[in-house]
Amino acid sequence: MTAGRQAEGADADPASARGPSRVAKLLSALFYGACSFLIVLVNKALLTTYRFPSPIFLGIGQMAATIMILYVSKLNKIIHFPDFDKKIPVKLFPLPLLYVGNHISGLSSTSKLSLPMFTVLRKFTIPLTLLLETIILGKHYSLNIIVSVFTIILGAFIAAGSDLAFNLEGYIFVFLNDIFTAANGVYTKQKMDPKELGKYGVLFYNACFMIIPTLIISVSTGDLQQATEFNEWKNVLFIIQFLLSCFLGFLLMYSTVLCSYYNSALTTAVVGAIKNVSIAYIGMLVGGDYIFSVLNFVGLNICMAGGLRYSFLTLSSQLNPKQSVDEESIPLDLKS
């Protein structure tokens, strides 16, 4: 958490933000990539291999872990964020709603789709983020970036159209997850003012405001009852993976903050694209729920090629400022 304290403190000190070391850049990028990669695999094992029936309850566990870790860190003066006041809910809105929607829809879609298809369909977050950034933040994009985005979408349509394990409920959840992720990313960028709540304040109060409503949803839908009646709670390996998922839920948000601070949204996008390639192909080998077809496989590869081209273009624009792509015109979320 020391790096997090440095990141938070850098908000108030522009001079310290001008030159983070290459080691800090590399480690924060690797940290984000590892967390993003691991949480998908751990959640997939919990919800598919162990058949844990309560994705909402798992989301509550991740929120609780976020609250406890951040609060203890604040008490020990490792990080800082403002104490609660009546203006905080107004400052945050609509982030808490987007936060819980992103949590629940993401966990639900993970349990109902194979890893390769989940990875492909999550690519629809990119054009949605692009659109919302244009509308809300007034960003503009080059033709090359737009072509890359549509290449990704073309591959996703080809892969989804030939998905032999088509699951309508899973598709609905993953598209809702795309919408929530895109909106959450854009509004977080808008709300994360270091003079107001700061990075950790946004994370902490989001979780605080939504954990009780999410618990009510879990109770009313039977999700909590299914969790309490689950017969693997005596299985030590399951408990370890459940707690690991809760911890990784916090680490994923924390590592995203660090990666974006030390490297900008560009490196976060590149790391996310590389992570997605790894998950899709590993899922074909070890997921156990991928059904092969030629069109599906071709679509997956087109989608991944578009993602890598997008990453190459954004990286080239960073190295060559004369190119037309502005770093600030990069969509906020390519990690999905």
Phi and psi in degrees as GROMACS dihedral restraints (atoms count N, CA, C in turn):
[ dihedral_restraints ]
;  ai    aj    ak    al  type     phi  dphi    fc
    3     4     5     6     1   -62.4    20    10
    4     5     6     7     1   -41.7    20    10
    6     7     8     9     1   -62.1    20    10
    7     8     9    10     1   -36.1    20    10
    9    10    11    12     1   -64.2    20    10
   10    11    12    13     1   -38.6    20    10
   12    13    14    15     1   -65.5    20    10
   13    14    15    16     1   -39.6    20    10
   15    16    17    18     1   -64.0    20    10
   16    17    18    19     1   -39.4    20    10
   18    19    20    21     1   -64.8    20    10
   19    20    21    22     1   -42.9    20    10
   21    22    23    24     1   -66.3    20    10
   22    23    24    25     1   -42.0    20    10
   24    25    26    27     1   -66.6    20    10
   25    26    27    28     1   -27.7    20    10
   27    28    29    30     1   -67.4    20    10
   28    29    30    31     1   -24.4    20    10
   30    31    32    33     1   -57.9    20    10
   31    32    33    34     1   -38.0    20    10
   33    34    35    36     1   -89.4    20    10
   34    35    36    37     1    -7.2    20    10
   36    37    38    39     1  -127.9    20    10
   37    38    39    40     1    91.8    20    10
   39    40    41    42     1   -58.0    20    10
   40    41    42    43     1   -31.0    20    10
   42    43    44    45     1   -64.7    20    10
   43    44    45    46     1   -36.6    20    10
   45    46    47    48     1   -73.6    20    10
   46    47    48    49     1   -18.5    20    10
   48    49    50    51     1   -85.3    20    10
   49    50    51    52     1    -7.9    20    10
   51    52    53    54     1   -77.3    20    10
   52    53    54    55     1   -26.3    20    10
   54    55    56    57     1  -141.4    20    10
   55    56    57    58     1    61.4    20    10
   57    58    59    60     1   -63.1    20    10
   58    59    60    61     1   144.2    20    10
   60    61    62    63     1   -68.4    20    10
   61    62    63    64     1   159.7    20    10
   63    64    65    66     1   -63.3    20    10
   64    65    66    67     1   -34.0    20    10
   66    67    68    69     1   -62.9    20    10
   67    68    69    70     1   -44.3    20    10
   69    70    71    72     1   -63.1    20    10
   70    71    72    73     1   -40.9    20    10
   72    73    74    75     1   -61.5    20    10
   73    74    75    76     1   -47.7    20    10
   75    76    77    78     1   -65.3    20    10
   76    77    78    79     1   -47.3    20    10
   78    79    80    81     1   -65.5    20    10
   79    80    81    82     1   -38.9    20    10
   81    82    83    84     1   -67.5    20    10
   82    83    84    85     1   -36.7    20    10
   84    85    86    87     1   -67.3    20    10
   85    86    87    88     1   -43.8    20    10
   87    88    89    90     1   -65.0    20    10
   88    89    90    91     1   -38.4    20    10
   90    91    92    93     1   -62.0    20    10
   91    92    93    94     1   -46.8    20    10
   93    94    95    96     1   -63.0    20    10
   94    95    96    97     1   -46.4    20    10
   96    97    98    99     1   -60.4    20    10
   97    98    99   100     1   -42.2    20    10
   99   100   101   102     1   -65.5    20    10
  100   101   102   103     1   -44.4    20    10
  102   103   104   105     1   -64.6    20    10
  103   104   105   106     1   -44.5    20    10
  105   106   107   108     1   -64.0    20    10
  106   107   108   109     1   -38.2    20    10
  108   109   110   111     1   -70.1    20    10
  109   110   111   112     1   -47.4    20    10
  111   112   113   114     1   -67.4    20    10
  112   113   114   115     1   -37.9    20    10
  114   115   116   117     1   -67.5    20    10
  115   116   117   118     1   -33.3    20    10
  117   118   119   120     1   -65.9    20    10
  118   119   120   121     1   -43.4    20    10
  120   121   122   123     1   -67.1    20    10
  121   122   123   124     1   -41.3    20    10
  123   124   125   126     1   -67.1    20    10
  124   125   126   127     1   -45.2    20    10
  126   127   128   129     1   -62.7    20    10
  127   128   129   130     1   -38.2    20    10
  129   130   131   132     1   -63.3    20    10
  130   131   132   133     1   -41.6    20    10
  132   133   134   135     1   -64.2    20    10
  133   134   135   136     1   -43.0    20    10
  135   136   137   138     1   -64.5    20    10
  136   137   138   139     1   -47.3    20    10
  138   139   140   141     1   -85.7    20    10
  139   140   141   142     1   -21.7    20    10
  141   142   143   144     1  -110.8    20    10
  142   143   144   145     1   -55.5    20    10
  144   145   146   147     1   -66.4    20    10
  145   146   147   148     1   -49.4    20    10
  147   148   149   150     1   -85.0    20    10
  148   149   150   151     1   -10.5    20    10
  150   151   152   153     1    56.6    20    10
  151   152   153   154     1    41.7    20    10
  153   154   155   156     1   -65.1    20    10
  154   155   156   157     1   122.9    20    10
  156   157   158   159     1   -89.0    20    10
  157   158   159   160     1     4.9    20    10
  159   160   161   162     1  -128.3    20    10
  160   161   162   163     1    76.0    20    10
  162   163   164   165     1   -63.6    20    10
  163   164   165   166     1   -30.8    20    10
  165   166   167   168     1   -66.6    20    10
  166   167   168   169     1   -41.0    20    10
  168   169   170   171     1   -63.5    20    10
  169   170   171   172     1   -37.9    20    10
  171   172   173   174     1   -63.4    20    10
  172   173   174   175     1   -39.9    20    10
  174   175   176   177     1   -62.5    20    10
  175   176   177   178     1   -38.3    20    10
  177   178   179   180     1   -62.2    20    10
  178   179   180   181     1   -40.5    20    10
  180   181   182   183     1   -61.1    20    10
  181   182   183   184     1   -39.7    20    10
  183   184   185   186     1   -68.6    20    10
  184   185   186   187     1   -38.0    20    10
  186   187   188   189     1   -64.6    20    10
  187   188   189   190     1   -43.7    20    10
  189   190   191   192     1   -62.0    20    10
  190   191   192   193     1   -40.4    20    10
  192   193   194   195     1   -63.5    20    10
  193   194   195   196     1   -40.8    20    10
  195   196   197   198     1   -61.7    20    10
  196   197   198   199     1   -46.2    20    10
  198   199   200   201     1   -61.9    20    10
  199   200   201   202     1   -48.6    20    10
  201   202   203   204     1   -64.6    20    10
  202   203   204   205     1   -45.6    20    10
  204   205   206   207     1   -65.5    20    10
  205   206   207   208     1   -45.2    20    10
  207   208   209   210     1   -67.9    20    10
  208   209   210   211     1   -39.1    20    10
  210   211   212   213     1   -67.5    20    10
  211   212   213   214     1   -44.7    20    10
  213   214   215   216     1   -62.6    20    10
  214   215   216   217     1   -39.2    20    10
  216   217   218   219     1   -64.8    20    10
  217   218   219   220     1   -37.5    20    10
  219   220   221   222     1   -66.5    20    10
  220   221   222   223     1   -43.6    20    10
  222   223   224   225     1   -60.4    20    10
  223   224   225   226     1   -35.8    20    10
  225   226   227   228     1   -89.5    20    10
  226   227   228   229     1     9.4    20    10
  228   229   230   231     1    60.1    20    10
  229   230   231   232     1    28.9    20    10
  231   232   233   234     1   -79.7    20    10
  232   233   234   235     1   -39.1    20    10
  234   235   236   237     1  -130.5    20    10
  235   236   237   238     1   170.3    20    10
  237   238   239   240     1  -136.6    20    10
  238   239   240   241     1   138.4    20    10
  240   241   242   243     1  -152.0    20    10
  241   242   243   244     1   156.8    20    10
  243   244   245   246     1   -67.0    20    10
  244   245   246   247     1   151.3    20    10
  246   247   248   249     1   -69.6    20    10
  247   248   249   250     1   161.6    20    10
  249   250   251   252     1   -67.5    20    10
  250   251   252   253     1   140.0    20    10
  252   253   254   255     1  -145.5    20    10
  253   254   255   256     1   173.1    20    10
  255   256   257   258     1   -66.6    20    10
  256   257   258   259     1   -19.6    20    10
  258   259   260   261     1   -82.9    20    10
  259   260   261   262     1   -15.7    20    10
  261   262   263   264     1   -61.6    20    10
  262   263   264   265     1   -44.9    20    10
  264   265   266   267     1   -58.2    20    10
  265   266   267   268     1   -37.6    20    10
  267   268   269   270     1   -67.9    20    10
  268   269   270   271     1   -40.6    20    10
  270   271   272   273     1   -64.4    20    10
  271   272   273   274     1   -33.8    20    10
  273   274   275   276     1   -82.6    20    10
  274   275   276   277     1   -34.8    20    10
  276   277   278   279     1   -53.8    20    10
  277   278   279   280     1   135.7    20    10
  279   280   281   282     1   -99.3    20    10
  280   281   282   283     1    22.3    20    10
  282   283   284   285     1   -55.7    20    10
  283   284   285   286     1   -43.4    20    10
  285   286   287   288     1   -59.1    20    10
  286   287   288   289     1   -39.7    20    10
  288   289   290   291     1   -66.1    20    10
  289   290   291   292     1   -42.7    20    10
  291   292   293   294     1   -66.5    20    10
  292   293   294   295     1   -36.1    20    10
  294   295   296   297     1   -62.3    20    10
  295   296   297   298     1   -50.4    20    10
  297   298   299   300     1   -70.8    20    10
  298   299   300   301     1   -36.3    20    10
  300   301   302   303     1   -62.4    20    10
  301   302   303   304     1   -40.1    20    10
  303   304   305   306     1   -64.8    20    10
  304   305   306   307     1   -42.8    20    10
  306   307   308   309     1   -61.5    20    10
  307   308   309   310     1   -53.7    20    10
  309   310   311   312     1   -69.1    20    10
  310   311   312   313     1   -45.1    20    10
  312   313   314   315     1   -66.9    20    10
  313   314   315   316     1   -34.9    20    10
  315   316   317   318     1   -66.1    20    10
  316   317   318   319     1   -46.5    20    10
  318   319   320   321     1   -66.4    20    10
  319   320   321   322     1   -38.7    20    10
  321   322   323   324     1   -67.0    20    10
  322   323   324   325     1   -40.5    20    10
  324   325   326   327     1   -70.5    20    10
  325   326   327   328     1   -33.9    20    10
  327   328   329   330     1   -60.6    20    10
  328   329   330   331     1   -35.6    20    10
  330   331   332   333     1   -76.9    20    10
  331   332   333   334     1   -16.2    20    10
  333   334   335   336     1  -112.6    20    10
  334   335   336   337     1    -3.4    20    10
  336   337   338   339     1  -128.3    20    10
  337   338   339   340     1   152.2    20    10
  339   340   341   342     1   -67.1    20    10
  340   341   342   343     1   155.8    20    10
  342   343   344   345     1   -57.9    20    10
  343   344   345   346     1   -45.7    20    10
  345   346   347   348     1   -60.3    20    10
  346   347   348   349     1   -43.4    20    10
  348   349   350   351     1   -70.1    20    10
  349   350   351   352     1   -38.1    20    10
  351   352   353   354     1   -58.6    20    10
  352   353   354   355     1   -44.6    20    10
  354   355   356   357     1   -63.8    20    10
  355   356   357   358     1   -43.4    20    10
  357   358   359   360     1   -64.8    20    10
  358   359   360   361     1   -49.1    20    10
  360   361   362   363     1   -67.8    20    10
  361   362   363   364     1   -25.7    20    10
  363   364   365   366     1   -68.8    20    10
  364   365   366   367     1   -15.4    20    10
  366   367   368   369     1   -64.1    20    10
  367   368   369   370     1   -20.6    20    10
  369   370   371   372     1   -66.7    20    10
  370   371   372   373     1   -11.9    20    10
  372   373   374   375     1   -60.7    20    10
  373   374   375   376     1   -33.3    20    10
  375   376   377   378     1   -63.0    20    10
  376   377   378   379     1   -55.9    20    10
  378   379   380   381     1   -64.7    20    10
  379   380   381   382     1   -31.1    20    10
  381   382   383   384     1   -65.5    20    10
  382   383   384   385     1   -41.8    20    10
  384   385   386   387     1   -64.3    20    10
  385   386   387   388     1   -42.4    20    10
  387   388   389   390     1   -57.3    20    10
  388   389   390   391     1   -46.2    20    10
  390   391   392   393     1   -64.4    20    10
  391   392   393   394     1   -46.0    20    10
  393   394   395   396     1   -67.6    20    10
  394   395   396   397     1   -36.3    20    10
  396   397   398   399     1   -63.6    20    10
  397   398   399   400     1   -38.7    20    10
  399   400   401   402     1   -64.0    20    10
  400   401   402   403     1   -43.1    20    10
  402   403   404   405     1   -75.7    20    10
  403   404   405   406     1   -46.9    20    10
  405   406   407   408     1   -87.8    20    10
  406   407   408   409     1   -42.5    20    10
  408   409   410   411     1  -103.4    20    10
  409   410   411   412     1    -5.4    20    10
  411   412   413   414     1    70.0    20    10
  412   413   414   415     1    29.0    20    10
  414   415   416   417     1   -78.3    20    10
  415   416   417   418     1   159.7    20    10
  417   418   419   420     1  -131.8    20    10
  418   419   420   421     1   153.6    20    10
  420   421   422   423     1  -131.9    20    10
  421   422   423   424     1   149.7    20    10
  423   424   425   426     1   -78.6    20    10
  424   425   426   427     1   162.3    20    10
  426   427   428   429     1   -62.4    20    10
  427   428   429   430     1   -37.9    20    10
  429   430   431   432     1   -60.4    20    10
  430   431   432   433     1   -42.3    20    10
  432   433   434   435     1   -63.8    20    10
  433   434   435   436     1   -43.3    20    10
  435   436   437   438     1   -64.0    20    10
  436   437   438   439     1   -41.9    20    10
  438   439   440   441     1   -61.5    20    10
  439   440   441   442     1   -42.2    20    10
  441   442   443   444     1   -62.1    20    10
  442   443   444   445     1   -41.7    20    10
  444   445   446   447     1   -62.0    20    10
  445   446   447   448     1   -44.0    20    10
  447   448   449   450     1   -71.2    20    10
  448   449   450   451     1   -26.1    20    10
  450   451   452   453     1   -64.1    20    10
  451   452   453   454     1   -42.7    20    10
  453   454   455   456     1   -60.0    20    10
  454   455   456   457     1   -44.8    20    10
  456   457   458   459     1   -67.2    20    10
  457   458   459   460     1   -38.5    20    10
  459   460   461   462     1   -59.2    20    10
  460   461   462   463     1   -47.8    20    10
  462   463   464   465     1   -62.0    20    10
  463   464   465   466     1   -38.3    20    10
  465   466   467   468     1   -64.5    20    10
  466   467   468   469     1   -41.2    20    10
  468   469   470   471     1   -65.0    20    10
  469   470   471   472     1   -41.7    20    10
  471   472   473   474     1   -63.4    20    10
  472   473   474   475     1   -45.9    20    10
  474   475   476   477     1   -65.8    20    10
  475   476   477   478     1   -43.2    20    10
  477   478   479   480     1   -69.8    20    10
  478   479   480   481     1   -35.7    20    10
  480   481   482   483     1   -66.0    20    10
  481   482   483   484     1   -23.5    20    10
  483   484   485   486     1  -112.2    20    10
  484   485   486   487     1    21.2    20    10
  486   487   488   489     1   -71.6    20    10
  487   488   489   490     1   110.6    20    10
  489   490   491   492     1   -74.4    20    10
  490   491   492   493     1   -14.5    20    10
  492   493   494   495     1  -108.8    20    10
  493   494   495   496     1    38.9    20    10
  495   496   497   498     1   -53.6    20    10
  496   497   498   499     1   130.2    20    10
  498   499   500   501     1  -133.1    20    10
  499   500   501   502     1   104.2    20    10
  501   502   503   504     1   -58.5    20    10
  502   503   504   505     1   -44.1    20    10
  504   505   506   507     1   -61.9    20    10
  505   506   507   508     1   -40.7    20    10
  507   508   509   510     1   -63.8    20    10
  508   509   510   511     1   -40.1    20    10
  510   511   512   513     1   -64.7    20    10
  511   512   513   514     1   -41.5    20    10
  513   514   515   516     1   -62.1    20    10
  514   515   516   517     1   -46.0    20    10
  516   517   518   519     1   -63.2    20    10
  517   518   519   520     1   -40.9    20    10
  519   520   521   522     1   -71.6    20    10
  520   521   522   523     1   -34.2    20    10
  522   523   524   525     1   -71.3    20    10
  523   524   525   526     1   -36.5    20    10
  525   526   527   528     1   -61.9    20    10
  526   527   528   529     1   -40.4    20    10
  528   529   530   531     1   -62.0    20    10
  529   530   531   532     1   -39.0    20    10
  531   532   533   534     1   -60.1    20    10
  532   533   534   535     1   -45.7    20    10
  534   535   536   537     1   -63.7    20    10
  535   536   537   538     1   -47.8    20    10
  537   538   539   540     1   -64.1    20    10
  538   539   540   541     1   -39.8    20    10
  540   541   542   543     1   -64.5    20    10
  541   542   543   544     1   -45.7    20    10
  543   544   545   546     1   -62.5    20    10
  544   545   546   547     1   -47.9    20    10
  546   547   548   549     1   -64.7    20    10
  547   548   549   550     1   -40.7    20    10
  549   550   551   552     1   -62.9    20    10
  550   551   552   553     1   -41.8    20    10
  552   553   554   555     1   -63.7    20    10
  553   554   555   556     1   -44.6    20    10
  555   556   557   558     1   -67.8    20    10
  556   557   558   559     1   -46.5    20    10
  558   559   560   561     1   -70.1    20    10
  559   560   561   562     1   -32.1    20    10
  561   562   563   564     1   -62.9    20    10
  562   563   564   565     1   -43.0    20    10
  564   565   566   567     1   -59.3    20    10
  565   566   567   568     1   -38.2    20    10
  567   568   569   570     1   -72.1    20    10
  568   569   570   571     1   -36.2    20    10
  570   571   572   573     1   -89.5    20    10
  571   572   573   574     1   -18.5    20    10
  573   574   575   576     1   -80.5    20    10
  574   575   576   577     1    64.9    20    10
  576   577   578   579     1   -88.9    20    10
  577   578   579   580     1   120.2    20    10
  579   580   581   582     1   -61.6    20    10
  580   581   582   583     1   -21.8    20    10
  582   583   584   585     1   -80.2    20    10
  583   584   585   586     1   -11.8    20    10
  585   586   587   588     1  -106.4    20    10
  586   587   588   589     1  -102.7    20    10
  588   589   590   591     1   -88.6    20    10
  589   590   591   592     1   -31.2    20    10
  591   592   593   594     1    75.1    20    10
  592   593   594   595     1   177.3    20    10
  594   595   596   597     1   -61.6    20    10
  595   596   597   598     1   -49.8    20    10
  597   598   599   600     1   -75.0    20    10
  598   599   600   601     1   -30.2    20    10
  600   601   602   603     1   -63.9    20    10
  601   602   603   604     1   -40.9    20    10
  603   604   605   606     1   -61.9    20    10
  604   605   606   607     1   -46.9    20    10
  606   607   608   609     1   -63.4    20    10
  607   608   609   610     1   -45.4    20    10
  609   610   611   612     1   -66.8    20    10
  610   611   612   613     1   -51.0    20    10
  612   613   614   615     1   -73.5    20    10
  613   614   615   616     1   -28.7    20    10
  615   616   617   618     1   -56.7    20    10
  616   617   618   619     1   -51.3    20    10
  618   619   620   621     1   -64.9    20    10
  619   620   621   622     1   -40.9    20    10
  621   622   623   624     1   -62.7    20    10
  622   623   624   625     1   -45.0    20    10
  624   625   626   627     1   -70.7    20    10
  625   626   627   628     1   -26.1    20    10
  627   628   629   630     1  -106.3    20    10
  628   629   630   631     1    -7.8    20    10
  630   631   632   633     1   -68.8    20    10
  631   632   633   634     1   -38.7    20    10
  633   634   635   636     1   -71.2    20    10
  634   635   636   637     1   -48.1    20    10
  636   637   638   639     1   -57.7    20    10
  637   638   639   640     1   -37.3    20    10
  639   640   641   642     1   -67.2    20    10
  640   641   642   643     1   -37.9    20    10
  642   643   644   645     1   -63.0    20    10
  643   644   645   646     1   -40.1    20    10
  645   646   647   648     1   -62.6    20    10
  646   647   648   649     1   -42.3    20    10
  648   649   650   651     1   -61.9    20    10
  649   650   651   652     1   -42.5    20    10
  651   652   653   654     1   -61.7    20    10
  652   653   654   655     1   -41.6    20    10
  654   655   656   657     1   -68.1    20    10
  655   656   657   658     1   -45.4    20    10
  657   658   659   660     1   -69.7    20    10
  658   659   660   661     1   -26.8    20    10
  660   661   662   663     1   -92.6    20    10
  661   662   663   664     1    -4.0    20    10
  663   664   665   666     1    85.9    20    10
  664   665   666   667     1     0.1    20    10
  666   667   668   669     1   -62.7    20    10
  667   668   669   670     1   -43.4    20    10
  669   670   671   672     1   -65.2    20    10
  670   671   672   673     1   -41.0    20    10
  672   673   674   675     1   -63.2    20    10
  673   674   675   676     1   -42.2    20    10
  675   676   677   678     1   -61.9    20    10
  676   677   678   679     1   -37.5    20    10
  678   679   680   681     1   -65.8    20    10
  679   680   681   682     1   -43.7    20    10
  681   682   683   684     1   -69.5    20    10
  682   683   684   685     1   -28.1    20    10
  684   685   686   687     1   -90.7    20    10
  685   686   687   688     1    -1.8    20    10
  687   688   689   690     1   -62.6    20    10
  688   689   690   691     1   136.1    20    10
  690   691   692   693     1   -91.0    20    10
  691   692   693   694     1     8.9    20    10
  693   694   695   696     1  -103.9    20    10
  694   695   696   697     1     8.2    20    10
  696   697   698   699     1   -67.2    20    10
  697   698   699   700     1   -15.3    20    10
  699   700   701   702     1   -90.9    20    10
  700   701   702   703     1    -3.9    20    10
  702   703   704   705     1   -84.6    20    10
  703   704   705   706     1   113.6    20    10
  705   706   707   708     1   -61.2    20    10
  706   707   708   709     1   -40.2    20    10
  708   709   710   711     1   -63.7    20    10
  709   710   711   712     1   -39.4    20    10
  711   712   713   714     1   -64.3    20    10
  712   713   714   715     1   -45.0    20    10
  714   715   716   717     1   -61.3    20    10
  715   716   717   718     1   -41.2    20    10
  717   718   719   720     1   -61.7    20    10
  718   719   720   721     1   -44.7    20    10
  720   721   722   723     1   -68.7    20    10
  721   722   723   724     1   -34.1    20    10
  723   724   725   726     1   -64.3    20    10
  724   725   726   727     1   -47.9    20    10
  726   727   728   729     1   -65.3    20    10
  727   728   729   730     1   -35.7    20    10
  729   730   731   732     1   -64.1    20    10
  730   731   732   733     1   -40.7    20    10
  732   733   734   735     1   -62.6    20    10
  733   734   735   736     1   -41.4    20    10
  735   736   737   738     1   -61.7    20    10
  736   737   738   739     1   -44.3    20    10
  738   739   740   741     1   -67.5    20    10
  739   740   741   742     1   -41.2    20    10
  741   742   743   744     1   -66.8    20    10
  742   743   744   745     1   -30.0    20    10
  744   745   746   747     1   -59.6    20    10
  745   746   747   748     1   -41.2    20    10
  747   748   749   750     1   -69.2    20    10
  748   749   750   751     1   -47.1    20    10
  750   751   752   753     1   -60.6    20    10
  751   752   753   754     1   -34.2    20    10
  753   754   755   756     1   -62.4    20    10
  754   755   756   757     1   -46.3    20    10
  756   757   758   759     1   -65.6    20    10
  757   758   759   760     1   -42.0    20    10
  759   760   761   762     1   -64.6    20    10
  760   761   762   763     1   -43.7    20    10
  762   763   764   765     1   -69.7    20    10
  763   764   765   766     1   -30.8    20    10
  765   766   767   768     1   -64.0    20    10
  766   767   768   769     1   -40.3    20    10
  768   769   770   771     1   -60.9    20    10
  769   770   771   772     1   -47.9    20    10
  771   772   773   774     1   -64.2    20    10
  772   773   774   775     1   -44.7    20    10
  774   775   776   777     1   -64.3    20    10
  775   776   777   778     1   -41.7    20    10
  777   778   779   780     1   -67.0    20    10
  778   779   780   781     1   -35.3    20    10
  780   781   782   783     1   -69.3    20    10
  781   782   783   784     1   -51.3    20    10
  783   784   785   786     1   -76.6    20    10
  784   785   786   787     1   -28.9    20    10
  786   787   788   789     1  -120.9    20    10
  787   788   789   790     1   -10.3    20    10
  789   790   791   792     1    79.7    20    10
  790   791   792   793     1   173.0    20    10
  792   793   794   795     1   -64.9    20    10
  793   794   795   796     1   -23.1    20    10
  795   796   797   798     1   -58.6    20    10
  796   797   798   799     1   -55.9    20    10
  798   799   800   801     1   -65.4    20    10
  799   800   801   802     1   -36.6    20    10
  801   802   803   804     1   -58.3    20    10
  802   803   804   805     1   -41.2    20    10
  804   805   806   807     1   -65.6    20    10
  805   806   807   808     1   -43.7    20    10
  807   808   809   810     1   -64.0    20    10
  808   809   810   811     1   -46.2    20    10
  810   811   812   813     1   -61.6    20    10
  811   812   813   814     1   -40.9    20    10
  813   814   815   816     1   -61.8    20    10
  814   815   816   817     1   -41.2    20    10
  816   817   818   819     1   -64.6    20    10
  817   818   819   820     1   -43.4    20    10
  819   820   821   822     1   -63.7    20    10
  820   821   822   823     1   -41.1    20    10
  822   823   824   825     1   -61.1    20    10
  823   824   825   826     1   -41.3    20    10
  825   826   827   828     1   -63.8    20    10
  826   827   828   829     1   -39.6    20    10
  828   829   830   831     1   -60.1    20    10
  829   830   831   832     1   -45.5    20    10
  831   832   833   834     1   -61.7    20    10
  832   833   834   835     1   -45.7    20    10
  834   835   836   837     1   -62.7    20    10
  835   836   837   838     1   -44.0    20    10
  837   838   839   840     1   -61.0    20    10
  838   839   840   841     1   -47.2    20    10
  840   841   842   843     1   -76.3    20    10
  841   842   843   844     1   -33.8    20    10
  843   844   845   846     1   -66.0    20    10
  844   845   846   847     1   -37.6    20    10
  846   847   848   849     1   -60.8    20    10
  847   848   849   850     1   -32.0    20    10
  849   850   851   852     1   -65.3    20    10
  850   851   852   853     1   -30.7    20    10
  852   853   854   855     1   -93.2    20    10
  853   854   855   856     1   -39.2    20    10
  855   856   857   858     1  -119.4    20    10
  856   857   858   859     1    -7.3    20    10
  858   859   860   861     1   -70.2    20    10
  859   860   861   862     1   -34.3    20    10
  861   862   863   864     1    83.0    20    10
  862   863   864   865     1    -6.9    20    10
  864   865   866   867     1  -124.1    20    10
  865   866   867   868     1    14.5    20    10
  867   868   869   870     1   -91.1    20    10
  868   869   870   871     1   125.6    20    10
  870   871   872   873     1  -104.6    20    10
  871   872   873   874     1   117.7    20    10
  873   874   875   876     1   -75.8    20    10
  874   875   876   877     1   137.5    20    10
  876   877   878   879     1  -147.3    20    10
  877   878   879   880     1   155.0    20    10
  879   880   881   882     1   -62.7    20    10
  880   881   882   883     1   -48.9    20    10
  882   883   884   885     1   -63.1    20    10
  883   884   885   886     1   -40.7    20    10
  885   886   887   888     1   -61.5    20    10
  886   887   888   889     1   -44.3    20    10
  888   889   890   891     1   -65.9    20    10
  889   890   891   892     1   -41.3    20    10
  891   892   893   894     1   -62.8    20    10
  892   893   894   895     1   -43.8    20    10
  894   895   896   897     1   -60.8    20    10
  895   896   897   898     1   -42.2    20    10
  897   898   899   900     1   -58.0    20    10
  898   899   900   901     1   -43.4    20    10
  900   901   902   903     1   -70.6    20    10
  901   902   903   904     1   -37.0    20    10
  903   904   905   906     1   -63.1    20    10
  904   905   906   907     1   -44.1    20    10
  906   907   908   909     1   -60.7    20    10
  907   908   909   910     1   -45.9    20    10
  909   910   911   912     1   -68.3    20    10
  910   911   912   913     1   -36.4    20    10
  912   913   914   915     1   -63.3    20    10
  913   914   915   916     1   -40.5    20    10
  915   916   917   918     1   -62.5    20    10
  916   917   918   919     1   -40.5    20    10
  918   919   920   921     1   -64.3    20    10
  919   920   921   922     1   -40.8    20    10
  921   922   923   924     1   -70.0    20    10
  922   923   924   925     1   -35.9    20    10
  924   925   926   927     1   -64.3    20    10
  925   926   927   928     1   -42.2    20    10
  927   928   929   930     1   -58.3    20    10
  928   929   930   931     1   -45.0    20    10
  930   931   932   933     1   -63.2    20    10
  931   932   933   934     1   -40.8    20    10
  933   934   935   936     1   -63.7    20    10
  934   935   936   937     1   -42.5    20    10
  936   937   938   939     1   -63.9    20    10
  937   938   939   940     1   -43.7    20    10
  939   940   941   942     1   -67.7    20    10
  940   941   942   943     1   -36.6    20    10
  942   943   944   945     1   -67.5    20    10
  943   944   945   946     1   -41.1    20    10
  945   946   947   948     1   -62.5    20    10
  946   947   948   949     1   -39.2    20    10
  948   949   950   951     1   -66.3    20    10
  949   950   951   952     1   -30.4    20    10
  951   952   953   954     1   -71.2    20    10
  952   953   954   955     1   -40.5    20    10
  954   955   956   957     1   -77.3    20    10
  955   956   957   958     1   -27.5    20    10
  957   958   959   960     1  -123.9    20    10
  958   959   960   961     1    92.7    20    10
  960   961   962   963     1   -64.2    20    10
  961   962   963   964     1   -14.0    20    10
  963   964   965   966     1   -74.2    20    10
  964   965   966   967     1   -17.3    20    10
  966   967   968   969     1   -68.7    20    10
  967   968   969   970     1   162.3    20    10
  969   970   971   972     1   -81.4    20    10
  970   971   972   973     1    -9.0    20    10
  972   973   974   975     1   -87.4    20    10
  973   974   975   976     1   120.7    20    10
  975   976   977   978     1   -87.0    20    10
  976   977   978   979     1   138.8    20    10
  978   979   980   981     1   -55.0    20    10
  979   980   981   982     1   -35.7    20    10
  981   982   983   984     1   -75.5    20    10
  982   983   984   985     1    -7.1    20    10
  984   985   986   987     1   -96.0    20    10
  985   986   987   988     1    13.3    20    10
  987   988   989   990     1   -87.8    20    10
  988   989   990   991     1   130.1    20    10
  990   991   992   993     1   -53.3    20    10
  991   992   993   994     1   145.4    20    10
  993   994   995   996     1   -70.6    20    10
  994   995   996   997     1   -23.1    20    10
  996   997   998   999     1  -133.2    20    10
  997   998   999  1000     1   101.1    20    10
  999  1000  1001  1002     1  -115.2    20    10
 1000  1001  1002  1003     1    11.7    20    10
 1002  1003  1004  1005     1   -80.7    20    10
 1003  1004  1005  1006     1   -10.4    20    10
